[in-house]
Amino acid sequence: MSDSPTVALLKERLAVLQPLQVDIVDDSHRHAGHAGAREGGHYQVTIVAAAFSGKNTLARHRLVHEAVGDLKRSGIHALVIHARAPEEV
Amino acid sequence: MSDDIQQRIHATVTGNPVVLYMKGTPQFPQCGFSATAVQILKASGVASFASVNVLDDPEIRQGIKDYANWPTIPQLYIRGEFVGGCDIMREMYQAGELQKLLEGIIEA
């Protein structure tokens, strides 16, 4: 199955973290109809990268937010993040 | 970015032991992630906490994102420190870290 445009864009942006693994689940259908859904979709990102080693969850999420950047304002309403270091997988 | 808004936010997060910036109210959350954040706080044993409904004030809604340099809501503050959003609260709760952070202010 090919990625939706938003999922493809997310993967493109996350590439700066040089991830060993990226899985993106589009949960948008589970939130259709609620107010925030008008702003964009709901996505769950599971990402494994060496960049997360030795960083706490807050710092890891900041890295992901920085990489995703402006996508938060167009097409994405919510992003659930699971950020793991390689040694935690 | 308005300094006045930033000062108001600073006064709120430092003037209350636990503050949740959320969409809606603890009784009537307007977003699933805000609802989950409220449930996690309650499950952590917090009897009462301050909450701010960002949907009431567009300046606060943007201002709180600037304050913590964090792009999403909900946002939890404990003793004036930004803790994180819904995912981080869940992870910390599951690890028992959130309960530890809230120790001593559960009665507040």
N, CA and C atoms of all chains as a GROMACS GRO file, in nm:
protein
  591
    1MET      N    1   0.085  -0.120   0.000
    1MET     CA    2   0.000   0.000   0.000
    1MET      C    3   0.088   0.125   0.000
    2SER      N    4   0.060   0.220  -0.085
    2SER     CA    5   0.143   0.340  -0.088
    2SER      C    6   0.100   0.438   0.021
    3ASP      N    7   0.196   0.523   0.063
    3ASP     CA    8   0.169   0.618   0.170
    3ASP      C    9   0.078   0.731   0.122
    4SER      N   10  -0.002   0.783   0.214
    4SER     CA   11  -0.080   0.903   0.183
    4SER      C   12   0.019   1.019   0.173
    5PRO      N   13  -0.021   1.130   0.108
    5PRO     CA   14   0.072   1.244   0.094
    5PRO      C   15   0.126   1.292   0.229
    6THR      N   16   0.042   1.296   0.330
    6THR     CA   17   0.089   1.345   0.461
    6THR      C   18   0.188   1.249   0.524
    7VAL      N   19   0.162   1.119   0.513
    7VAL     CA   20   0.254   1.020   0.569
    7VAL      C   21   0.388   1.026   0.496
    8ALA      N   22   0.382   1.042   0.365
    8ALA     CA   23   0.506   1.053   0.287
    8ALA      C   24   0.585   1.177   0.329
    9LEU      N   25   0.515   1.288   0.350
    9LEU     CA   26   0.581   1.412   0.395
    9LEU      C   27   0.643   1.394   0.534
   10LEU      N   28   0.570   1.328   0.623
   10LEU     CA   29   0.621   1.303   0.757
   10LEU      C   30   0.752   1.224   0.750
   11LYS      N   31   0.751   1.119   0.669
   11LYS     CA   32   0.872   1.036   0.656
   11LYS      C   33   0.988   1.117   0.602
   12GLU      N   34   0.956   1.204   0.506
   12GLU     CA   35   1.059   1.288   0.446
   12GLU      C   36   1.123   1.378   0.553
   13ARG      N   37   1.038   1.442   0.636
   13ARG     CA   38   1.088   1.533   0.740
   13ARG      C   39   1.168   1.458   0.847
   14LEU      N   40   1.119   1.337   0.882
   14LEU     CA   41   1.183   1.262   0.990
   14LEU      C   42   1.320   1.206   0.947
   15ALA      N   43   1.346   1.207   0.817
   15ALA     CA   44   1.472   1.153   0.766
   15ALA      C   45   1.593   1.226   0.825
   16VAL      N   46   1.575   1.354   0.866
   16VAL     CA   47   1.689   1.429   0.922
   16VAL      C   48   1.740   1.366   1.051
   17LEU      N   49   1.656   1.287   1.117
   17LEU     CA   50   1.699   1.220   1.240
   17LEU      C   51   1.773   1.090   1.211
   18GLN      N   52   1.790   1.060   1.084
   18GLN     CA   53   1.857   0.937   1.038
   18GLN      C   54   1.804   0.814   1.111
   19PRO      N   55   1.673   0.794   1.104
   19PRO     CA   56   1.611   0.684   1.179
   19PRO      C   57   1.648   0.547   1.122
   20LEU      N   58   1.660   0.449   1.212
   20LEU     CA   59   1.680   0.311   1.170
   20LEU      C   60   1.547   0.250   1.130
   21GLN      N   61   1.441   0.307   1.187
   21GLN     CA   62   1.308   0.254   1.159
   21GLN      C   63   1.204   0.364   1.180
   22VAL      N   64   1.108   0.374   1.089
   22VAL     CA   65   0.996   0.467   1.108
   22VAL      C   66   0.868   0.395   1.069
   23ASP      N   67   0.772   0.393   1.160
   23ASP     CA   68   0.640   0.340   1.128
   23ASP      C   69   0.537   0.448   1.158
   24ILE      N   70   0.452   0.474   1.062
   24ILE     CA   71   0.349   0.577   1.081
   24ILE      C   72   0.212   0.514   1.060
   25VAL      N   73   0.128   0.531   1.159
   25VAL     CA   74  -0.009   0.480   1.150
   25VAL      C   75  -0.103   0.600   1.139
   26ASP      N   76  -0.189   0.596   1.039
   26ASP     CA   77  -0.288   0.703   1.022
   26ASP      C   78  -0.415   0.664   1.098
   27ASP      N   79  -0.439   0.737   1.209
   27ASP     CA   80  -0.556   0.710   1.293
   27ASP      C   81  -0.672   0.805   1.263
   28SER      N   82  -0.661   0.879   1.154
   28SER     CA   83  -0.758   0.986   1.129
   28SER      C   84  -0.902   0.937   1.131
   29HIS      N   85  -0.925   0.817   1.078
   29HIS     CA   86  -1.063   0.768   1.070
   29HIS      C   87  -1.126   0.752   1.208
   30ARG      N   88  -1.041   0.730   1.311
   30ARG     CA   89  -1.094   0.711   1.446
   30ARG      C   90  -1.140   0.842   1.509
   31HIS      N   91  -1.103   0.952   1.445
   31HIS     CA   92  -1.135   1.083   1.505
   31HIS      C   93  -1.224   1.166   1.413
   32ALA      N   94  -1.269   1.108   1.304
   32ALA     CA   95  -1.352   1.184   1.210
   32ALA      C   96  -1.471   1.243   1.283
   33GLY      N   97  -1.496   1.370   1.255
   33GLY     CA   98  -1.617   1.430   1.314
   33GLY      C   99  -1.590   1.516   1.435
   34HIS      N  100  -1.479   1.491   1.508
   34HIS     CA  101  -1.459   1.579   1.625
   34HIS      C  102  -1.392   1.708   1.580
   35ALA      N  103  -1.401   1.810   1.667
   35ALA     CA  104  -1.366   1.946   1.626
   35ALA      C  105  -1.226   1.957   1.568
   36GLY      N  106  -1.129   1.896   1.635
   36GLY     CA  107  -0.990   1.908   1.592
   36GLY      C  108  -0.964   1.844   1.457
   37ALA      N  109  -1.050   1.749   1.417
   37ALA     CA  110  -1.027   1.677   1.292
   37ALA      C  111  -1.032   1.770   1.172
   38ARG      N  112  -1.095   1.887   1.189
   38ARG     CA  113  -1.099   1.983   1.078
   38ARG      C  114  -0.960   2.039   1.049
   39GLU      N  115  -0.874   2.040   1.151
   39GLU     CA  116  -0.740   2.096   1.134
   39GLU      C  117  -0.645   2.001   1.062
   40GLY      N  118  -0.681   1.873   1.057
   40GLY     CA  119  -0.593   1.777   0.993
   40GLY      C  120  -0.606   1.641   1.057
   41GLY      N  121  -0.519   1.549   1.016
   41GLY     CA  122  -0.530   1.410   1.059
   41GLY      C  123  -0.462   1.380   1.190
   42HIS      N  124  -0.486   1.258   1.238
   42HIS     CA  125  -0.423   1.206   1.359
   42HIS      C  126  -0.324   1.097   1.316
   43TYR      N  127  -0.200   1.108   1.362
   43TYR     CA  128  -0.099   1.010   1.322
   43TYR      C  129  -0.022   0.960   1.444
   44GLN      N  130   0.020   0.835   1.437
   44GLN     CA  131   0.107   0.777   1.540
   44GLN      C  132   0.240   0.743   1.477
   45VAL      N  133   0.346   0.796   1.534
   45VAL     CA  134   0.479   0.772   1.479
   45VAL      C  135   0.559   0.687   1.577
   46THR      N  136   0.613   0.577   1.528
   46THR     CA  137   0.711   0.500   1.606
   46THR      C  138   0.843   0.515   1.533
   47ILE      N  139   0.941   0.570   1.603
   47ILE     CA  140   1.068   0.600   1.537
   47ILE      C  141   1.184   0.553   1.625
   48VAL      N  142   1.280   0.488   1.560
   48VAL     CA  143   1.400   0.441   1.629
   48VAL      C  144   1.519   0.514   1.568
   49ALA      N  145   1.595   0.584   1.652
   49ALA     CA  146   1.710   0.657   1.601
   49ALA      C  147   1.817   0.670   1.708
   50ALA      N  148   1.941   0.668   1.665
   50ALA     CA  149   2.053   0.683   1.758
   50ALA      C  150   2.050   0.821   1.824
   51ALA      N  151   1.986   0.917   1.757
   51ALA     CA  152   1.979   1.054   1.810
   51ALA      C  153   1.907   1.059   1.945
   52PHE      N  154   1.827   0.955   1.976
   52PHE     CA  155   1.750   0.955   2.101
   52PHE      C  156   1.829   0.898   2.219
   53SER      N  157   1.942   0.835   2.192
   53SER     CA  158   2.019   0.772   2.299
   53SER      C  159   2.058   0.874   2.405
   54GLY      N  160   2.035   0.838   2.531
   54GLY     CA  161   2.075   0.924   2.641
   54GLY      C  162   1.989   1.047   2.661
   55LYS      N  163   1.878   1.055   2.587
   55LYS     CA  164   1.788   1.171   2.603
   55LYS      C  165   1.657   1.126   2.668
   56ASN      N  166   1.600   1.212   2.750
   56ASN     CA  167   1.471   1.179   2.811
   56ASN      C  168   1.359   1.201   2.709
   57THR      N  169   1.239   1.160   2.750
   57THR     CA  170   1.127   1.163   2.655
   57THR      C  171   1.100   1.304   2.603
   58LEU      N  172   1.108   1.401   2.695
   58LEU     CA  173   1.082   1.540   2.654
   58LEU      C  174   1.177   1.583   2.543
   59ALA      N  175   1.305   1.554   2.561
   59ALA     CA  176   1.406   1.593   2.462
   59ALA      C  177   1.383   1.520   2.330
   60ARG      N  178   1.344   1.393   2.339
   60ARG     CA  179   1.318   1.315   2.216
   60ARG      C  180   1.200   1.374   2.139
   61HIS      N  181   1.095   1.407   2.213
   61HIS     CA  182   0.977   1.463   2.145
   61HIS      C  183   1.011   1.598   2.083
   62ARG      N  184   1.098   1.675   2.150
   62ARG     CA  185   1.137   1.804   2.092
   62ARG      C  186   1.207   1.782   1.958
   63LEU      N  187   1.292   1.680   1.951
   63LEU     CA  188   1.362   1.650   1.825
   63LEU      C  189   1.262   1.617   1.714
   64VAL      N  190   1.162   1.537   1.750
   64VAL     CA  191   1.062   1.499   1.649
   64VAL      C  192   0.980   1.622   1.608
   65HIS      N  193   0.940   1.703   1.706
   65HIS     CA  194   0.863   1.824   1.674
   65HIS      C  195   0.943   1.916   1.582
   66GLU      N  196   1.073   1.930   1.612
   66GLU     CA  197   1.158   2.017   1.529
   66GLU      C  198   1.165   1.966   1.386
   67ALA      N  199   1.178   1.834   1.372
   67ALA     CA  200   1.189   1.776   1.239
   67ALA      C  201   1.059   1.793   1.161
   68VAL      N  202   0.948   1.772   1.230
   68VAL     CA  203   0.818   1.778   1.163
   68VAL      C  204   0.779   1.922   1.134
   69GLY      N  205   0.818   2.012   1.223
   69GLY     CA  206   0.803   2.156   1.203
   69GLY      C  207   0.668   2.202   1.155
   70ASP      N  208   0.668   2.265   1.040
   70ASP     CA  209   0.548   2.334   0.992
   70ASP      C  210   0.434   2.240   0.953
   71LEU      N  211   0.460   2.111   0.944
   71LEU     CA  212   0.352   2.018   0.909
   71LEU      C  213   0.242   2.020   1.016
   72LYS      N  214   0.285   2.058   1.139
   72LYS     CA  215   0.186   2.066   1.247
   72LYS      C  216   0.079   2.169   1.217
   73ARG      N  217   0.111   2.263   1.131
   73ARG     CA  218   0.014   2.368   1.104
   73ARG      C  219  -0.070   2.338   0.980
   74SER      N  220  -0.028   2.241   0.901
   74SER     CA  221  -0.106   2.211   0.782
   74SER      C  222  -0.115   2.060   0.764
   75GLY      N  223  -0.230   2.008   0.788
   75GLY     CA  224  -0.254   1.867   0.758
   75GLY      C  225  -0.242   1.773   0.875
   76ILE      N  226  -0.183   1.821   0.987
   76ILE     CA  227  -0.173   1.732   1.103
   76ILE      C  228  -0.235   1.800   1.224
   77HIS      N  229  -0.330   1.734   1.283
   77HIS     CA  230  -0.389   1.786   1.406
   77HIS      C  231  -0.318   1.727   1.527
   78ALA      N  232  -0.287   1.598   1.520
   78ALA     CA  233  -0.229   1.532   1.637
   78ALA      C  234  -0.126   1.429   1.595
   79LEU      N  235  -0.018   1.424   1.675
   79LEU     CA  236   0.090   1.332   1.647
   79LEU      C  237   0.125   1.261   1.778
   80VAL      N  238   0.100   1.131   1.782
   80VAL     CA  239   0.140   1.053   1.898
   80VAL      C  240   0.278   0.997   1.868
   81ILE      N  241   0.373   1.022   1.960
   81ILE     CA  242   0.512   0.988   1.932
   81ILE      C  243   0.564   0.878   2.023
   82HIS      N  244   0.621   0.775   1.963
   82HIS     CA  245   0.695   0.672   2.038
   82HIS      C  246   0.838   0.679   1.986
   83ALA      N  247   0.926   0.738   2.065
   83ALA     CA  248   1.065   0.757   2.020
   83ALA      C  249   1.157   0.667   2.101
   84ARG      N  250   1.228   0.579   2.032
   84ARG     CA  251   1.315   0.483   2.099
   84ARG      C  252   1.458   0.495   2.048
   85ALA      N  253   1.551   0.470   2.137
   85ALA     CA  254   1.690   0.458   2.096
   85ALA      C  255   1.714   0.314   2.049
   86PRO      N  256   1.813   0.292   1.962
   86PRO     CA  257   1.836   0.158   1.907
   86PRO      C  258   1.850   0.051   2.017
   87GLU      N  259   1.918   0.086   2.127
   87GLU     CA  260   1.942  -0.015   2.231
   87GLU      C  261   1.816  -0.048   2.311
   88GLU      N  262   1.710   0.026   2.290
   88GLU     CA  263   1.586   0.000   2.364
   88GLU      C  264   1.489  -0.088   2.286
   89VAL      N  265   1.525  -0.121   2.163
   89VAL     CA  266   1.431  -0.195   2.078
   89VAL      C  267   1.447  -0.346   2.101
   90MET      N  268   0.486   3.789   1.979
   90MET     CA  269   0.464   3.732   2.112
   90MET      C  270   0.443   3.843   2.213
   91SER      N  271   0.333   3.839   2.285
   91SER     CA  272   0.302   3.944   2.381
   91SER      C  273   0.364   3.915   2.518
   92ASP      N  274   0.440   4.013   2.569
   92ASP     CA  275   0.503   3.996   2.700
   92ASP      C  276   0.399   3.983   2.810
   93ASP      N  277   0.289   4.056   2.792
   93ASP     CA  278   0.182   4.053   2.892
   93ASP      C  279   0.125   3.912   2.906
   94ILE      N  280   0.103   3.845   2.793
   94ILE     CA  281   0.050   3.708   2.796
   94ILE      C  282   0.152   3.615   2.861
   95GLN      N  283   0.279   3.633   2.824
   95GLN     CA  284   0.384   3.547   2.882
   95GLN      C  285   0.391   3.565   3.034
   96GLN      N  286   0.374   3.690   3.080
   96GLN     CA  287   0.376   3.715   3.225
   96GLN      C  288   0.255   3.652   3.294
   97ARG      N  289   0.141   3.659   3.227
   97ARG     CA  290   0.020   3.596   3.284
   97ARG      C  291   0.040   3.446   3.298
   98ILE      N  292   0.096   3.384   3.194
   98ILE     CA  293   0.120   3.239   3.198
   98ILE      C  294   0.219   3.206   3.308
   99HIS      N  295   0.326   3.286   3.317
   99HIS     CA  296   0.428   3.261   3.420
   99HIS      C  297   0.366   3.269   3.559
  100ALA      N  298   0.279   3.368   3.580
  100ALA     CA  299   0.214   3.384   3.710
  100ALA      C  300   0.125   3.263   3.741
  101THR      N  301   0.057   3.211   3.639
  101THR     CA  302  -0.032   3.097   3.660
  101THR      C  303   0.047   2.970   3.694
  102VAL      N  304   0.152   2.943   3.618
  102VAL     CA  305   0.223   2.815   3.639
  102VAL      C  306   0.309   2.817   3.765
  103THR      N  307   0.351   2.937   3.809
  103THR     CA  308   0.430   2.942   3.931
  103THR      C  309   0.341   2.963   4.055
  104GLY      N  310   0.218   3.006   4.032
  104GLY     CA  311   0.128   3.032   4.144
  104GLY      C  312   0.042   2.914   4.183
  105ASN      N  313   0.051   2.806   4.107
  105ASN     CA  314  -0.026   2.684   4.137
  105ASN      C  315   0.066   2.563   4.129
  106PRO      N  316   0.052   2.468   4.224
  106PRO     CA  317   0.144   2.353   4.221
  106PRO      C  318   0.129   2.267   4.095
  107VAL      N  319   0.005   2.252   4.048
  107VAL     CA  320  -0.020   2.170   3.929
  107VAL      C  321  -0.114   2.247   3.837
  108VAL      N  322  -0.071   2.267   3.714
  108VAL     CA  323  -0.156   2.337   3.616
  108VAL      C  324  -0.160   2.256   3.486
  109LEU      N  325  -0.282   2.236   3.436
  109LEU     CA  326  -0.297   2.170   3.306
  109LEU      C  327  -0.360   2.269   3.208
  110TYR      N  328  -0.287   2.302   3.102
  110TYR     CA  329  -0.344   2.378   2.990
  110TYR      C  330  -0.407   2.277   2.897
  111MET      N  331  -0.536   2.295   2.870
  111MET     CA  332  -0.610   2.192   2.796
  111MET      C  333  -0.718   2.254   2.708
  112LYS      N  334  -0.776   2.169   2.623
  112LYS     CA  335  -0.890   2.212   2.544
  112LYS      C  336  -1.016   2.165   2.616
  113GLY      N  337  -1.098   2.260   2.660
  113GLY     CA  338  -1.215   2.228   2.740
  113GLY      C  339  -1.181   2.234   2.888
  114THR      N  340  -1.265   2.172   2.969
  114THR     CA  341  -1.246   2.172   3.114
  114THR      C  342  -1.232   2.027   3.161
  115PRO      N  343  -1.180   2.005   3.284
  115PRO     CA  344  -1.170   1.867   3.332
  115PRO      C  345  -1.305   1.794   3.328
  116GLN      N  346  -1.412   1.868   3.352
  116GLN     CA  347  -1.546   1.806   3.347
  116GLN      C  348  -1.589   1.778   3.203
  117PHE      N  349  -1.557   1.872   3.111
  117PHE     CA  350  -1.597   1.857   2.972
  117PHE      C  351  -1.480   1.883   2.877
  118PRO      N  352  -1.388   1.787   2.869
  118PRO     CA  353  -1.275   1.805   2.776
  118PRO      C  354  -1.327   1.810   2.632
  119GLN      N  355  -1.260   1.893   2.549
  119GLN     CA  356  -1.302   1.908   2.410
  119GLN      C  357  -1.210   1.836   2.313
  120CYS      N  358  -1.119   1.755   2.366
  120CYS     CA  359  -1.025   1.685   2.280
  120CYS      C  360  -0.984   1.558   2.354
  121GLY      N  361  -0.966   1.450   2.281
  121GLY     CA  362  -0.933   1.322   2.343
  121GLY      C  363  -0.803   1.324   2.421
  122PHE      N  364  -0.705   1.401   2.371
  122PHE     CA  365  -0.575   1.405   2.438
  122PHE      C  366  -0.585   1.482   2.570
  123SER      N  367  -0.666   1.588   2.571
  123SER     CA  368  -0.688   1.661   2.695
  123SER      C  369  -0.763   1.573   2.795
  124ALA      N  370  -0.860   1.496   2.746
  124ALA     CA  371  -0.936   1.405   2.834
  124ALA      C  372  -0.843   1.303   2.897
  125THR      N  373  -0.751   1.248   2.817
  125THR     CA  374  -0.656   1.150   2.869
  125THR      C  375  -0.565   1.212   2.974
  126ALA      N  376  -0.521   1.335   2.950
  126ALA     CA  377  -0.432   1.404   3.045
  126ALA      C  378  -0.502   1.420   3.180
  127VAL      N  379  -0.629   1.456   3.178
  127VAL     CA  380  -0.707   1.471   3.302
  127VAL      C  381  -0.716   1.336   3.375
  128GLN      N  382  -0.743   1.230   3.298
  128GLN     CA  383  -0.755   1.097   3.359
  128GLN      C  384  -0.624   1.052   3.422
  129ILE      N  385  -0.512   1.080   3.356
  129ILE     CA  386  -0.383   1.041   3.410
  129ILE      C  387  -0.356   1.116   3.540
  130LEU      N  388  -0.386   1.246   3.542
  130LEU     CA  389  -0.365   1.325   3.665
  130LEU      C  390  -0.448   1.268   3.779
  131LYS      N  391  -0.574   1.238   3.752
  131LYS     CA  392  -0.662   1.182   3.856
  131LYS      C  393  -0.610   1.047   3.903
  132ALA      N  394  -0.566   0.965   3.808
  132ALA     CA  395  -0.514   0.832   3.842
  132ALA      C  396  -0.386   0.843   3.924
  133SER      N  397  -0.315   0.955   3.911
  133SER     CA  398  -0.192   0.976   3.987
  133SER      C  399  -0.221   1.022   4.129
  134GLY      N  400  -0.348   1.041   4.162
  134GLY     CA  401  -0.386   1.074   4.299
  134GLY      C  402  -0.401   1.222   4.327
  135VAL      N  403  -0.402   1.304   4.221
  135VAL     CA  404  -0.419   1.448   4.242
  135VAL      C  405  -0.567   1.477   4.264
  136ALA      N  406  -0.598   1.531   4.383
  136ALA     CA  407  -0.738   1.557   4.415
  136ALA      C  408  -0.788   1.679   4.337
  137SER      N  409  -0.706   1.782   4.330
  137SER     CA  410  -0.748   1.901   4.257
  137SER      C  411  -0.626   1.964   4.190
  138PHE      N  412  -0.650   2.024   4.077
  138PHE     CA  413  -0.541   2.092   4.006
  138PHE      C  414  -0.602   2.209   3.930
  139ALA      N  415  -0.517   2.307   3.901
  139ALA     CA  416  -0.564   2.421   3.823
  139ALA      C  417  -0.568   2.381   3.676
  140SER      N  418  -0.669   2.429   3.605
  140SER     CA  419  -0.671   2.403   3.462
  140SER      C  420  -0.706   2.532   3.388
  141VAL      N  421  -0.653   2.543   3.267
  141VAL     CA  422  -0.681   2.659   3.183
  141VAL      C  423  -0.734   2.607   3.050
  142ASN      N  424  -0.853   2.656   3.013
  142ASN     CA  425  -0.913   2.616   2.886
  142ASN      C  426  -0.862   2.710   2.776
  143VAL      N  427  -0.774   2.658   2.691
  143VAL     CA  428  -0.713   2.745   2.589
  143VAL      C  429  -0.814   2.785   2.481
  144LEU      N  430  -0.924   2.713   2.473
  144LEU     CA  431  -1.024   2.748   2.371
  144LEU      C  432  -1.097   2.877   2.407
  145ASP      N  433  -1.085   2.920   2.535
  145ASP     CA  434  -1.148   3.045   2.578
  145ASP      C  435  -1.068   3.166   2.535
  146ASP      N  436  -0.941   3.148   2.500
  146ASP     CA  437  -0.855   3.264   2.476
  146ASP      C  438  -0.747   3.232   2.372
  147PRO      N  439  -0.766   3.281   2.249
  147PRO     CA  440  -0.669   3.251   2.142
  147PRO      C  441  -0.528   3.297   2.176
  148GLU      N  442  -0.515   3.406   2.255
  148GLU     CA  443  -0.382   3.456   2.290
  148GLU      C  444  -0.310   3.360   2.385
  149ILE      N  445  -0.385   3.303   2.478
  149ILE     CA  446  -0.327   3.203   2.567
  149ILE      C  447  -0.295   3.076   2.488
  150ARG      N  448  -0.384   3.040   2.396
  150ARG     CA  449  -0.364   2.918   2.317
  150ARG      C  450  -0.232   2.924   2.242
  151GLN      N  451  -0.202   3.039   2.182
  151GLN     CA  452  -0.073   3.053   2.114
  151GLN      C  453   0.039   3.078   2.215
  152GLY      N  454   0.008   3.160   2.317
  152GLY     CA  455   0.110   3.200   2.414
  152GLY      C  456   0.171   3.083   2.489
  153ILE      N  457   0.089   2.983   2.519
  153ILE     CA  458   0.141   2.870   2.597
  153ILE      C  459   0.236   2.786   2.512
  154LYS      N  460   0.213   2.785   2.379
  154LYS     CA  461   0.304   2.712   2.290
  154LYS      C  462   0.440   2.782   2.285
  155ASP      N  463   0.436   2.915   2.287
  155ASP     CA  464   0.562   2.992   2.288
  155ASP      C  465   0.632   2.976   2.422
  156TYR      N  466   0.552   2.976   2.531
  156TYR     CA  467   0.610   2.974   2.666
  156TYR      C  468   0.699   2.852   2.686
  157ALA      N  469   0.647   2.736   2.649
  157ALA     CA  470   0.723   2.612   2.670
  157ALA      C  471   0.803   2.574   2.546
  158ASN      N  472   0.789   2.651   2.438
  158ASN     CA  473   0.845   2.609   2.310
  158ASN      C  474   0.801   2.466   2.279
  159TRP      N  475   0.673   2.444   2.290
  159TRP     CA  476   0.614   2.312   2.272
  159TRP      C  477   0.487   2.330   2.188
  160PRO      N  478   0.473   2.256   2.076
  160PRO     CA  479   0.371   2.294   1.979
  160PRO      C  480   0.229   2.243   2.005
  161THR      N  481   0.212   2.162   2.108
  161THR     CA  482   0.081   2.099   2.122
  161THR      C  483   0.019   2.121   2.260
  162ILE      N  484  -0.110   2.095   2.266
  162ILE     CA  485  -0.189   2.103   2.389
  162ILE      C  486  -0.260   1.969   2.403
  163PRO      N  487  -0.269   1.909   2.520
  163PRO     CA  488  -0.245   1.964   2.654
  163PRO      C  489  -0.097   1.981   2.691
  164GLN      N  490  -0.076   2.065   2.794
  164GLN     CA  491   0.057   2.085   2.853
  164GLN      C  492   0.042   2.083   3.005
  165LEU      N  493   0.128   2.002   3.069
  165LEU     CA  494   0.125   1.992   3.216
  165LEU      C  495   0.244   2.065   3.278
  166TYR      N  496   0.215   2.143   3.383
  166TYR     CA  497   0.318   2.212   3.460
  166TYR      C  498   0.308   2.168   3.605
  167ILE      N  499   0.422   2.128   3.663
  167ILE     CA  500   0.426   2.094   3.806
  167ILE      C  501   0.531   2.182   3.872
  168ARG      N  502   0.492   2.252   3.977
  168ARG     CA  503   0.579   2.346   4.049
  168ARG      C  504   0.649   2.442   3.952
  169GLY      N  505   0.574   2.489   3.856
  169GLY     CA  506   0.629   2.588   3.763
  169GLY      C  507   0.710   2.532   3.648
  170GLU      N  508   0.735   2.401   3.650
  170GLU     CA  509   0.818   2.338   3.545
  170GLU      C  510   0.729   2.270   3.442
  171PHE      N  511   0.760   2.292   3.315
  171PHE     CA  512   0.690   2.221   3.208
  171PHE      C  513   0.728   2.072   3.212
  172VAL      N  514   0.628   1.986   3.218
  172VAL     CA  515   0.652   1.841   3.226
  172VAL      C  516   0.640   1.777   3.088
  173GLY      N  517   0.534   1.810   3.016
  173GLY     CA  518   0.516   1.752   2.884
  173GLY      C  519   0.370   1.748   2.845
  174GLY      N  520   0.343   1.679   2.735
  174GLY     CA  521   0.206   1.662   2.686
  174GLY      C  522   0.155   1.524   2.723
  175CYS      N  523   0.052   1.484   2.652
  175CYS     CA  524  -0.021   1.361   2.685
  175CYS      C  525   0.067   1.235   2.678
  176ASP      N  526   0.145   1.221   2.571
  176ASP     CA  527   0.230   1.101   2.556
  176ASP      C  528   0.329   1.089   2.671
  177ILE      N  529   0.391   1.204   2.705
  177ILE     CA  530   0.493   1.204   2.810
  177ILE      C  531   0.430   1.175   2.945
  178MET      N  532   0.312   1.234   2.968
  178MET     CA  533   0.241   1.206   3.094
  178MET      C  534   0.212   1.056   3.106
  179ARG      N  535   0.170   0.994   2.995
  179ARG     CA  536   0.137   0.852   2.999
  179ARG      C  537   0.261   0.768   3.029
  180GLU      N  538   0.371   0.801   2.959
  180GLU     CA  539   0.495   0.726   2.982
  180GLU      C  540   0.543   0.741   3.125
  181MET      N  541   0.538   0.865   3.177
  181MET     CA  542   0.585   0.889   3.313
  181MET      C  543   0.494   0.822   3.415
  182TYR      N  544   0.364   0.819   3.387
  182TYR     CA  545   0.270   0.753   3.478
  182TYR      C  546   0.299   0.603   3.483
  183GLN      N  547   0.320   0.545   3.364
  183GLN     CA  548   0.345   0.400   3.357
  183GLN      C  549   0.476   0.363   3.426
  184ALA      N  550   0.572   0.456   3.426
  184ALA     CA  551   0.701   0.431   3.491
  184ALA      C  552   0.697   0.469   3.640
  185GLY      N  553   0.584   0.527   3.685
  185GLY     CA  554   0.573   0.569   3.824
  185GLY      C  555   0.640   0.703   3.853
  186GLU      N  556   0.693   0.767   3.748
  186GLU     CA  557   0.767   0.892   3.768
  186GLU      C  558   0.673   1.011   3.794
  187LEU      N  559   0.557   1.007   3.731
  187LEU     CA  560   0.464   1.119   3.749
  187LEU      C  561   0.414   1.122   3.894
  188GLN      N  562   0.381   1.003   3.947
  188GLN     CA  563   0.334   0.995   4.086
  188GLN      C  564   0.441   1.050   4.180
  189LYS      N  565   0.569   1.019   4.150
  189LYS     CA  566   0.680   1.064   4.233
  189LYS      C  567   0.690   1.218   4.229
  190LEU      N  568   0.674   1.271   4.109
  190LEU     CA  569   0.682   1.416   4.091
  190LEU      C  570   0.568   1.488   4.166
  191LEU      N  571   0.456   1.418   4.178
  191LEU     CA  572   0.339   1.480   4.240
  191LEU      C  573   0.335   1.457   4.391
  192GLU      N  574   0.428   1.376   4.442
  192GLU     CA  575   0.432   1.348   4.585
  192GLU      C  576   0.441   1.477   4.664
  193GLY      N  577   0.366   1.483   4.771
  193GLY     CA  578   0.375   1.601   4.856
  193GLY      C  579   0.278   1.710   4.816
  194ILE      N  580   0.231   1.709   4.691
  194ILE     CA  581   0.131   1.810   4.655
  194ILE      C  582  -0.003   1.747   4.626
  195ILE      N  583  -0.012   1.617   4.651
  195ILE     CA  584  -0.138   1.547   4.627
  195ILE      C  585  -0.248   1.602   4.718
  196GLU      N  586  -0.208   1.647   4.837
  196GLU     CA  587  -0.308   1.699   4.931
  196GLU      C  588  -0.344   1.845   4.900
  197ALA      N  589  -0.265   1.908   4.816
  197ALA     CA  590  -0.283   2.053   4.794
  197ALA      C  591  -0.419   2.085   4.733
   0.00000   0.00000   0.00000
